[in-house]
Amino acid sequence: MRGRDSDDKGWESPGSARDIGLTRLGDSLERFVAHLGGPPISILAQLEARWPDIVGPALSVGTRPVELIDGVLRVSCDDPAWASQIGWMEAQIKTRFKDVFGQDLVQRVQAQAGPRR
């Protein structure tokens, strides 16, 4: 049967997204990331951009956040010296993260030296 909701091949749309149980992509991603132990998508989307606010401009040049899962913030560092500095600043990084994002999501900071990806 062809109607106003059918295409040229006669396929009829089953109804609205709500009728067939579809959800917004953002909602699905939010649930998926939470299931993996990650923070809200809005924080993930802003973390790299706000990294200089968290560690300072000098340290942000040689480091970058790569993962935040189950309260562990993993940081990639260009040099072992930067990794040591991140380790020494763990308490400050946790505090600054909470100040910037308004949420206490980082319980531990883990730095590893290696090339940027």
NORQUIVEN-V437256 format. One record per backbone hydrogen bond with DSSP energy under -0.5 kcal/mol. NH is the residue of the N-H (numbers start at 1). CO is the residue of the C=O. If there is no record, write none. Layout:
BEGIN
NH/CO
NH/CO
END
This chain:
BEGIN
6/3
7/11
10/7
13/5
20/16
21/18
22/17
28/24
29/25
30/26
31/27
32/28
33/29
34/30
35/31
36/32
37/34
38/33
39/68
43/40
44/40
45/41
46/42
47/43
48/44
50/46
51/47
51/48
53/50
54/50
54/51
55/51
56/52
60/56
61/57
61/58
62/58
62/59
64/76
66/74
67/74
69/72
70/37
72/69
73/71
73/108
74/67
74/72
75/110
76/64
77/112
78/62
82/79
83/79
84/80
85/81
86/82
87/83
88/84
89/85
90/87
93/89
94/90
95/91
96/92
97/93
98/94
99/95
100/96
101/97
102/98
105/103
107/71
107/105
108/71
110/73
112/75
114/77
END
